[in-house]
Amino acid sequence: REITLLPRHWEWLATQPGGASVAIRKLVEAARRAPSDDERAKAARDVAYRFMNAVAGDLSAFEEVIRALYRGDESRVRELMRDWPQDIAAYSARLAFPDTAISEQAT
């Protein structure tokens, strides 16, 4: 098989212990183990869905919340949950959108 790299890539690979093949194998394995942003977002949505289904399945606009959740529409999810009990809505949003929850805590 063949790969095409820029000269600067070959230069960097030449400086790696074990040579280019070992370095490329390590990079590929590291990339395979690290979940992508999309995979992390899907996992967060799935966790949030399971929680909401268990505790909020009978609350107003539940189905609309779930549709917005799987579209990744955070503002719509929060808007639709406004009539939910505050603790359930807040925890659901924290599960569904963990990156936003972290940035909110930092401010």
A tleap script that builds the chain and sets N, CA, C and O, in Angstrom:
source leaprc.protein.ff14SB
mol = sequence {
  NARG GLU ILE THR LEU LEU PRO ARG HIE TRP
  GLU TRP LEU ALA THR GLN PRO GLY GLY ALA
  SER VAL ALA ILE ARG LYS LEU VAL GLU ALA
  ALA ARG ARG ALA PRO SER ASP ASP GLU ARG
  ALA LYS ALA ALA ARG ASP VAL ALA TYR ARG
  PHE MET ASN ALA VAL ALA GLY ASP LEU SER
  ALA PHE GLU GLU VAL ILE ARG ALA LEU TYR
  ARG GLY ASP GLU SER ARG VAL ARG GLU LEU
  MET ARG ASP TRP PRO GLN ASP ILE ALA ALA
  TYR SER ALA ARG LEU ALA PHE PRO ASP THR
  ALA ILE SER GLU GLN ALA CTHR
}
set mol.1.N position { 0.831 -1.187 0.000 }
set mol.1.CA position { 0.000 0.000 0.000 }
set mol.1.C position { 0.869 1.240 0.000 }
set mol.1.O position { 2.062 1.184 0.295 }
set mol.2.N position { 0.260 2.341 -0.330 }
set mol.2.CA position { 1.033 3.569 -0.472 }
set mol.2.C position { 0.297 4.720 0.199 }
set mol.2.O position { -0.931 4.797 0.155 }
set mol.3.N position { 1.062 5.611 0.819 }
set mol.3.CA position { 0.485 6.832 1.368 }
set mol.3.C position { 1.261 8.012 0.819 }
set mol.3.O position { 2.442 7.905 0.490 }
set mol.4.N position { 0.580 9.128 0.727 }
set mol.4.CA position { 1.224 10.337 0.233 }
set mol.4.C position { 1.318 11.327 1.380 }
set mol.4.O position { 0.315 11.677 2.002 }
set mol.5.N position { 2.528 11.770 1.648 }
set mol.5.CA position { 2.771 12.746 2.700 }
set mol.5.C position { 3.556 13.916 2.135 }
set mol.5.O position { 4.222 13.804 1.106 }
set mol.6.N position { 3.464 15.015 2.816 }
set mol.6.CA position { 4.260 16.181 2.442 }
set mol.6.C position { 5.685 15.992 2.948 }
set mol.6.O position { 5.914 15.205 3.867 }
set mol.7.N position { 6.633 16.694 2.370 }
set mol.7.CA position { 8.027 16.557 2.818 }
set mol.7.C position { 8.205 16.784 4.327 }
set mol.7.O position { 8.987 16.080 4.966 }
set mol.8.N position { 7.492 17.752 4.894 }
set mol.8.CA position { 7.642 17.998 6.335 }
set mol.8.C position { 7.158 16.812 7.171 }
set mol.8.O position { 7.663 16.575 8.268 }
set mol.9.N position { 6.178 16.067 6.649 }
set mol.9.CA position { 5.712 14.867 7.348 }
set mol.9.C position { 6.795 13.794 7.330 }
set mol.9.O position { 7.067 13.155 8.346 }
set mol.10.N position { 7.408 13.604 6.164 }
set mol.10.CA position { 8.486 12.618 6.053 }
set mol.10.C position { 9.660 13.003 6.943 }
set mol.10.O position { 10.299 12.140 7.546 }
set mol.11.N position { 9.941 14.295 7.023 }
set mol.11.CA position { 11.041 14.756 7.884 }
set mol.11.C position { 10.754 14.433 9.340 }
set mol.11.O position { 11.632 13.962 10.062 }
set mol.12.N position { 9.531 14.683 9.766 }
set mol.12.CA position { 9.161 14.387 11.154 }
set mol.12.C position { 9.218 12.886 11.415 }
set mol.12.O position { 9.745 12.443 12.436 }
set mol.13.N position { 8.670 12.108 10.482 }
set mol.13.CA position { 8.678 10.650 10.644 }
set mol.13.C position { 10.098 10.106 10.735 }
set mol.13.O position { 10.356 9.163 11.482 }
set mol.14.N position { 11.006 10.690 9.987 }
set mol.14.CA position { 12.399 10.220 9.996 }
set mol.14.C position { 13.050 10.413 11.360 }
set mol.14.O position { 14.011 9.716 11.683 }
set mol.15.N position { 12.556 11.330 12.155 }
set mol.15.CA position { 13.145 11.583 13.477 }
set mol.15.C position { 12.534 10.714 14.578 }
set mol.15.O position { 12.995 10.745 15.719 }
set mol.16.N position { 11.505 9.945 14.243 }
set mol.16.CA position { 10.813 9.152 15.258 }
set mol.16.C position { 11.529 7.829 15.520 }
set mol.16.O position { 12.051 7.203 14.598 }
set mol.17.N position { 11.549 7.405 16.800 }
set mol.17.CA position { 12.169 6.113 17.126 }
set mol.17.C position { 11.470 4.977 16.373 }
set mol.17.O position { 10.241 4.913 16.349 }
set mol.18.N position { 12.228 4.107 15.777 }
set mol.18.CA position { 11.669 2.975 15.047 }
set mol.18.C position { 11.358 3.287 13.604 }
set mol.18.O position { 11.018 2.386 12.837 }
set mol.19.N position { 11.466 4.539 13.217 }
set mol.19.CA position { 11.232 4.910 11.830 }
set mol.19.C position { 9.783 5.204 11.521 }
set mol.19.O position { 8.920 5.219 12.399 }
set mol.20.N position { 9.545 5.438 10.247 }
set mol.20.CA position { 8.237 5.874 9.773 }
set mol.20.C position { 7.142 4.837 10.025 }
set mol.20.O position { 6.046 5.192 10.459 }
set mol.21.N position { 7.423 3.567 9.761 }
set mol.21.CA position { 6.387 2.535 9.907 }
set mol.21.C position { 5.887 2.431 11.341 }
set mol.21.O position { 4.683 2.369 11.588 }
set mol.22.N position { 6.825 2.411 12.284 }
set mol.22.CA position { 6.441 2.314 13.694 }
set mol.22.C position { 5.650 3.544 14.105 }
set mol.22.O position { 4.627 3.424 14.778 }
set mol.23.N position { 6.104 4.711 13.715 }
set mol.23.CA position { 5.414 5.952 14.079 }
set mol.23.C position { 4.004 5.990 13.503 }
set mol.23.O position { 3.062 6.382 14.191 }
set mol.24.N position { 3.857 5.588 12.256 }
set mol.24.CA position { 2.532 5.586 11.625 }
set mol.24.C position { 1.612 4.582 12.314 }
set mol.24.O position { 0.445 4.886 12.562 }
set mol.25.N position { 2.121 3.390 12.626 }
set mol.25.CA position { 1.292 2.405 13.334 }
set mol.25.C position { 0.823 2.955 14.674 }
set mol.25.O position { -0.342 2.795 15.037 }
set mol.26.N position { 1.726 3.607 15.414 }
set mol.26.CA position { 1.360 4.178 16.714 }
set mol.26.C position { 0.305 5.273 16.560 }
set mol.26.O position { -0.638 5.344 17.348 }
set mol.27.N position { 0.462 6.112 15.562 }
set mol.27.CA position { -0.517 7.176 15.321 }
set mol.27.C position { -1.895 6.606 14.978 }
set mol.27.O position { -2.915 7.085 15.473 }
set mol.28.N position { -1.912 5.581 14.129 }
set mol.28.CA position { -3.178 4.957 13.739 }
set mol.28.C position { -3.843 4.312 14.952 }
set mol.28.O position { -5.048 4.471 15.147 }
set mol.29.N position { -3.090 3.597 15.760 }
set mol.29.CA position { -3.656 2.956 16.953 }
set mol.29.C position { -4.186 3.991 17.938 }
set mol.29.O position { -5.252 3.795 18.523 }
set mol.30.N position { -3.464 5.078 18.129 }
set mol.30.CA position { -3.925 6.131 19.037 }
set mol.30.C position { -5.226 6.753 18.522 }
set mol.30.O position { -6.135 7.032 19.304 }
set mol.31.N position { -5.310 6.965 17.234 }
set mol.31.CA position { -6.528 7.538 16.643 }
set mol.31.C position { -7.703 6.574 16.760 }
set mol.31.O position { -8.836 7.004 16.975 }
set mol.32.N position { -7.447 5.285 16.622 }
set mol.32.CA position { -8.521 4.290 16.746 }
set mol.32.C position { -9.066 4.242 18.163 }
set mol.32.O position { -10.265 4.043 18.362 }
set mol.33.N position { -8.189 4.425 19.160 }
set mol.33.CA position { -8.616 4.356 20.571 }
set mol.33.C position { -9.316 5.620 21.021 }
set mol.33.O position { -10.180 5.560 21.896 }
set mol.34.N position { -8.976 6.748 20.456 }
set mol.34.CA position { -9.544 8.028 20.893 }
set mol.34.C position { -10.889 8.251 20.210 }
set mol.34.O position { -10.961 8.286 18.982 }
set mol.35.N position { -11.945 8.403 20.989 }
set mol.35.CA position { -13.248 8.643 20.359 }
set mol.35.C position { -13.292 10.027 19.710 }
set mol.35.O position { -12.697 10.983 20.207 }
set mol.36.N position { -13.996 10.109 18.612 }
set mol.36.CA position { -14.134 11.390 17.914 }
set mol.36.C position { -15.150 12.266 18.655 }
set mol.36.O position { -15.870 11.790 19.533 }
set mol.37.N position { -15.198 13.537 18.293 }
set mol.37.CA position { -16.176 14.449 18.880 }
set mol.37.C position { -17.591 13.965 18.606 }
set mol.37.O position { -18.457 14.049 19.477 }
set mol.38.N position { -17.830 13.461 17.405 }
set mol.38.CA position { -19.160 12.950 17.070 }
set mol.38.C position { -19.529 11.745 17.922 }
set mol.38.O position { -20.666 11.626 18.378 }
set mol.39.N position { -18.566 10.849 18.139 }
set mol.39.CA position { -18.826 9.671 18.972 }
set mol.39.C position { -19.107 10.066 20.415 }
set mol.39.O position { -19.992 9.498 21.055 }
set mol.40.N position { -18.351 11.046 20.934 }
set mol.40.CA position { -18.589 11.512 22.304 }
set mol.40.C position { -19.957 12.171 22.421 }
set mol.40.O position { -20.664 11.956 23.406 }
set mol.41.N position { -20.342 12.972 21.427 }
set mol.41.CA position { -21.648 13.633 21.451 }
set mol.41.C position { -22.773 12.615 21.399 }
set mol.41.O position { -23.766 12.754 22.113 }
set mol.42.N position { -22.633 11.595 20.565 }
set mol.42.CA position { -23.669 10.558 20.476 }
set mol.42.C position { -23.783 9.802 21.793 }
set mol.42.O position { -24.889 9.525 22.256 }
set mol.43.N position { -22.656 9.468 22.393 }
set mol.43.CA position { -22.680 8.766 23.673 }
set mol.43.C position { -23.362 9.614 24.745 }
set mol.43.O position { -24.132 9.089 25.549 }
set mol.44.N position { -23.089 10.914 24.763 }
set mol.44.CA position { -23.726 11.809 25.736 }
set mol.44.C position { -25.230 11.870 25.502 }
set mol.44.O position { -26.008 11.837 26.456 }
set mol.45.N position { -25.643 11.958 24.242 }
set mol.45.CA position { -27.081 11.972 23.938 }
set mol.45.C position { -27.749 10.684 24.381 }
set mol.45.O position { -28.858 10.708 24.914 }
set mol.46.N position { -27.081 9.561 24.164 }
set mol.46.CA position { -27.657 8.271 24.557 }
set mol.46.C position { -27.821 8.167 26.069 }
set mol.46.O position { -28.843 7.676 26.548 }
set mol.47.N position { -26.829 8.623 26.820 }
set mol.47.CA position { -26.917 8.612 28.282 }
set mol.47.C position { -28.060 9.516 28.738 }
set mol.47.O position { -28.859 9.137 29.595 }
set mol.48.N position { -28.128 10.710 28.160 }
set mol.48.CA position { -29.198 11.645 28.522 }
set mol.48.C position { -30.566 11.052 28.192 }
set mol.48.O position { -31.501 11.175 28.983 }
set mol.49.N position { -30.687 10.416 27.038 }
set mol.49.CA position { -31.958 9.805 26.659 }
set mol.49.C position { -32.382 8.755 27.681 }
set mol.49.O position { -33.537 8.733 28.105 }
set mol.50.N position { -31.456 7.885 28.077 }
set mol.50.CA position { -31.809 6.835 29.044 }
set mol.50.C position { -32.280 7.445 30.362 }
set mol.50.O position { -33.261 6.981 30.943 }
set mol.51.N position { -31.591 8.477 30.833 }
set mol.51.CA position { -32.008 9.141 32.063 }
set mol.51.C position { -33.382 9.781 31.894 }
set mol.51.O position { -34.275 9.573 32.715 }
set mol.52.N position { -33.546 10.558 30.830 }
set mol.52.CA position { -34.824 11.247 30.624 }
set mol.52.C position { -35.972 10.269 30.421 }
set mol.52.O position { -37.076 10.503 30.911 }
set mol.53.N position { -35.732 9.203 29.722 }
set mol.53.CA position { -36.773 8.209 29.505 }
set mol.53.C position { -37.225 7.610 30.832 }
set mol.53.O position { -38.411 7.350 31.031 }
set mol.54.N position { -36.266 7.391 31.747 }
set mol.54.CA position { -36.591 6.790 33.036 }
set mol.54.C position { -37.315 7.765 33.963 }
set mol.54.O position { -38.241 7.361 34.667 }
set mol.55.N position { -36.918 9.036 33.978 }
set mol.55.CA position { -37.476 9.949 34.985 }
set mol.55.C position { -38.392 11.031 34.405 }
set mol.55.O position { -39.137 11.666 35.152 }
set mol.56.N position { -38.349 11.245 33.113 }
set mol.56.CA position { -39.109 12.358 32.545 }
set mol.56.C position { -40.019 11.942 31.400 }
set mol.56.O position { -40.552 12.798 30.694 }
set mol.57.N position { -40.201 10.663 31.208 }
set mol.57.CA position { -40.996 10.175 30.079 }
set mol.57.C position { -42.421 10.667 30.055 }
set mol.57.O position { -43.039 10.722 28.992 }
set mol.58.N position { -42.962 11.031 31.219 }
set mol.58.CA position { -44.338 11.515 31.290 }
set mol.58.C position { -44.428 13.039 31.358 }
set mol.58.O position { -45.527 13.587 31.447 }
set mol.59.N position { -43.306 13.718 31.317 }
set mol.59.CA position { -43.319 15.179 31.421 }
set mol.59.C position { -43.692 15.820 30.090 }
set mol.59.O position { -43.614 15.192 29.034 }
set mol.60.N position { -44.097 17.083 30.164 }
set mol.60.CA position { -44.535 17.793 28.961 }
set mol.60.C position { -43.419 17.868 27.923 }
set mol.60.O position { -42.246 18.049 28.251 }
set mol.61.N position { -43.815 17.727 26.686 }
set mol.61.CA position { -42.928 17.876 25.528 }
set mol.61.C position { -41.784 16.865 25.502 }
set mol.61.O position { -40.769 17.104 24.847 }
set mol.62.N position { -41.930 15.749 26.200 }
set mol.62.CA position { -40.840 14.757 26.250 }
set mol.62.C position { -40.397 14.335 24.853 }
set mol.62.O position { -39.202 14.346 24.558 }
set mol.63.N position { -41.332 13.966 23.998 }
set mol.63.CA position { -40.959 13.482 22.669 }
set mol.63.C position { -40.278 14.568 21.837 }
set mol.63.O position { -39.342 14.286 21.089 }
set mol.64.N position { -40.744 15.795 21.967 }
set mol.64.CA position { -40.115 16.894 21.249 }
set mol.64.C position { -38.698 17.145 21.765 }
set mol.64.O position { -37.792 17.463 20.995 }
set mol.65.N position { -38.522 16.998 23.082 }
set mol.65.CA position { -37.191 17.146 23.674 }
set mol.65.C position { -36.245 16.109 23.085 }
set mol.65.O position { -35.114 16.426 22.717 }
set mol.66.N position { -36.710 14.882 22.999 }
set mol.66.CA position { -35.860 13.802 22.481 }
set mol.66.C position { -35.509 14.053 21.015 }
set mol.66.O position { -34.371 13.824 20.604 }
set mol.67.N position { -36.465 14.517 20.233 }
set mol.67.CA position { -36.158 14.821 18.824 }
set mol.67.C position { -35.101 15.923 18.734 }
set mol.67.O position { -34.159 15.819 17.948 }
set mol.68.N position { -35.254 16.971 19.532 }
set mol.68.CA position { -34.268 18.059 19.530 }
set mol.68.C position { -32.921 17.566 20.047 }
set mol.68.O position { -31.870 17.975 19.552 }
set mol.69.N position { -32.959 16.692 21.037 }
set mol.69.CA position { -31.726 16.119 21.593 }
set mol.69.C position { -30.925 15.427 20.501 }
set mol.69.O position { -29.725 15.666 20.363 }
set mol.70.N position { -31.575 14.576 19.731 }
set mol.70.CA position { -30.856 13.821 18.702 }
set mol.70.C position { -30.519 14.659 17.469 }
set mol.70.O position { -29.729 14.230 16.629 }
set mol.71.N position { -31.109 15.842 17.355 }
set mol.71.CA position { -30.666 16.789 16.322 }
set mol.71.C position { -29.473 17.590 16.816 }
set mol.71.O position { -28.800 18.260 16.034 }
set mol.72.N position { -29.211 17.520 18.123 }
set mol.72.CA position { -28.119 18.294 18.705 }
set mol.72.C position { -28.483 19.749 18.924 }
set mol.72.O position { -27.600 20.602 19.016 }
set mol.73.N position { -29.769 20.044 19.010 }
set mol.73.CA position { -30.271 21.410 19.147 }
set mol.73.C position { -30.409 21.759 20.629 }
set mol.73.O position { -31.491 21.656 21.207 }
set mol.74.N position { -29.309 22.167 21.223 }
set mol.74.CA position { -29.273 22.420 22.665 }
set mol.74.C position { -30.249 23.504 23.099 }
set mol.74.O position { -30.938 23.342 24.106 }
set mol.75.N position { -30.319 24.587 22.372 }
set mol.75.CA position { -31.218 25.668 22.786 }
set mol.75.C position { -32.673 25.217 22.764 }
set mol.75.O position { -33.450 25.599 23.639 }
set mol.76.N position { -33.052 24.411 21.776 }
set mol.76.CA position { -34.430 23.903 21.703 }
set mol.76.C position { -34.700 22.919 22.840 }
set mol.76.O position { -35.782 22.936 23.426 }
set mol.77.N position { -33.745 22.076 23.151 }
set mol.77.CA position { -33.910 21.140 24.261 }
set mol.77.C position { -34.168 21.920 25.541 }
set mol.77.O position { -35.112 21.621 26.274 }
set mol.78.N position { -33.345 22.905 25.810 }
set mol.78.CA position { -33.503 23.705 27.035 }
set mol.78.C position { -34.839 24.455 27.042 }
set mol.78.O position { -35.500 24.553 28.076 }
set mol.79.N position { -35.217 24.971 25.901 }
set mol.79.CA position { -36.496 25.685 25.803 }
set mol.79.C position { -37.664 24.748 26.111 }
set mol.79.O position { -38.571 25.105 26.863 }
set mol.80.N position { -37.637 23.563 25.533 }
set mol.80.CA position { -38.734 22.608 25.732 }
set mol.80.C position { -38.794 22.071 27.155 }
set mol.80.O position { -39.860 21.667 27.619 }
set mol.81.N position { -37.669 22.062 27.845 }
set mol.81.CA position { -37.635 21.542 29.219 }
set mol.81.C position { -37.970 22.617 30.258 }
set mol.81.O position { -37.908 22.344 31.457 }
set mol.82.N position { -38.321 23.819 29.831 }
set mol.82.CA position { -38.530 24.914 30.783 }
set mol.82.C position { -39.634 24.625 31.797 }
set mol.82.O position { -39.601 25.165 32.903 }
set mol.83.N position { -40.612 23.789 31.447 }
set mol.83.CA position { -41.694 23.455 32.383 }
set mol.83.C position { -41.389 22.213 33.223 }
set mol.83.O position { -42.190 21.822 34.072 }
set mol.84.N position { -40.245 21.604 32.988 }
set mol.84.CA position { -39.860 20.430 33.763 }
set mol.84.C position { -39.343 20.877 35.133 }
set mol.84.O position { -38.933 22.026 35.299 }
set mol.85.N position { -39.363 19.975 36.108 }
set mol.85.CA position { -38.718 20.320 37.381 }
set mol.85.C position { -37.263 20.732 37.131 }
set mol.85.O position { -36.559 20.104 36.341 }
set mol.86.N position { -36.830 21.778 37.804 }
set mol.86.CA position { -35.510 22.376 37.560 }
set mol.86.C position { -34.376 21.357 37.662 }
set mol.86.O position { -33.489 21.337 36.809 }
set mol.87.N position { -34.392 20.507 38.697 }
set mol.87.CA position { -33.288 19.568 38.877 }
set mol.87.C position { -33.231 18.532 37.756 }
set mol.87.O position { -32.145 18.156 37.315 }
set mol.88.N position { -34.375 18.076 37.300 }
set mol.88.CA position { -34.401 17.095 36.204 }
set mol.88.C position { -33.929 17.745 34.910 }
set mol.88.O position { -33.136 17.156 34.175 }
set mol.89.N position { -34.406 18.946 34.625 }
set mol.89.CA position { -33.995 19.642 33.406 }
set mol.89.C position { -32.501 19.938 33.423 }
set mol.89.O position { -31.814 19.734 32.422 }
set mol.90.N position { -31.998 20.419 34.557 }
set mol.90.CA position { -30.578 20.768 34.649 }
set mol.90.C position { -29.696 19.536 34.491 }
set mol.90.O position { -28.693 19.578 33.779 }
set mol.91.N position { -30.061 18.443 35.147 }
set mol.91.CA position { -29.249 17.234 35.057 }
set mol.91.C position { -29.309 16.642 33.643 }
set mol.91.O position { -28.302 16.168 33.116 }
set mol.92.N position { -30.489 16.675 33.046 }
set mol.92.CA position { -30.638 16.178 31.671 }
set mol.92.C position { -29.755 16.968 30.709 }
set mol.92.O position { -29.079 16.388 29.860 }
set mol.93.N position { -29.765 18.282 30.845 }
set mol.93.CA position { -28.943 19.128 29.975 }
set mol.93.C position { -27.462 18.874 30.217 }
set mol.93.O position { -26.673 18.863 29.272 }
set mol.94.N position { -27.077 18.672 31.471 }
set mol.94.CA position { -25.665 18.402 31.785 }
set mol.94.C position { -25.222 17.084 31.154 }
set mol.94.O position { -24.108 16.980 30.642 }
set mol.95.N position { -26.100 16.078 31.193 }
set mol.95.CA position { -25.758 14.795 30.560 }
set mol.95.C position { -25.679 14.925 29.039 }
set mol.95.O position { -24.766 14.394 28.406 }
set mol.96.N position { -26.637 15.630 28.470 }
set mol.96.CA position { -26.745 15.715 27.013 }
set mol.96.C position { -25.663 16.571 26.383 }
set mol.96.O position { -25.184 16.278 25.287 }
set mol.97.N position { -25.280 17.635 27.085 }
set mol.97.CA position { -24.334 18.605 26.519 }
set mol.97.C position { -23.217 18.873 27.523 }
set mol.97.O position { -23.121 19.976 28.062 }
set mol.98.N position { -22.373 17.875 27.777 }
set mol.98.CA position { -21.353 18.014 28.826 }
set mol.98.C position { -20.341 19.125 28.553 }
set mol.98.O position { -19.826 19.722 29.498 }
set mol.99.N position { -20.048 19.411 27.309 }
set mol.99.CA position { -19.092 20.486 27.003 }
set mol.99.C position { -19.641 21.838 27.427 }
set mol.99.O position { -18.892 22.682 27.920 }
set mol.100.N position { -20.937 22.056 27.243 }
set mol.100.CA position { -21.567 23.301 27.664 }
set mol.100.C position { -21.589 23.401 29.178 }
set mol.100.O position { -21.355 24.473 29.735 }
set mol.101.N position { -21.871 22.288 29.848 }
set mol.101.CA position { -21.919 22.284 31.305 }
set mol.101.C position { -20.565 22.649 31.890 }
set mol.101.O position { -20.492 23.357 32.894 }
set mol.102.N position { -19.503 22.175 31.275 }
set mol.102.CA position { -18.142 22.478 31.758 }
set mol.102.C position { -17.855 23.965 31.570 }
set mol.102.O position { -17.308 24.609 32.466 }
set mol.103.N position { -18.222 24.514 30.410 }
set mol.103.CA position { -17.950 25.927 30.168 }
set mol.103.C position { -18.811 26.818 31.061 }
set mol.103.O position { -18.374 27.902 31.448 }
set mol.104.N position { -20.034 26.379 31.396 }
set mol.104.CA position { -20.883 27.153 32.296 }
set mol.104.C position { -20.305 27.170 33.709 }
set mol.104.O position { -20.390 28.187 34.398 }
set mol.105.N position { -19.722 26.063 34.145 }
set mol.105.CA position { -19.134 25.982 35.481 }
set mol.105.C position { -17.904 26.864 35.578 }
set mol.105.O position { -17.608 27.390 36.651 }
set mol.106.N position { -17.191 27.033 34.498 }
set mol.106.CA position { -15.953 27.824 34.512 }
set mol.106.C position { -16.232 29.312 34.640 }
set mol.106.O position { -15.368 30.067 35.084 }
set mol.107.N position { -17.442 29.749 34.252 }
set mol.107.CA position { -17.762 31.181 34.310 }
set mol.107.C position { -18.428 31.556 35.594 }
set mol.107.O position { -18.761 32.723 35.799 }
savepdb mol mol.pdb
quit
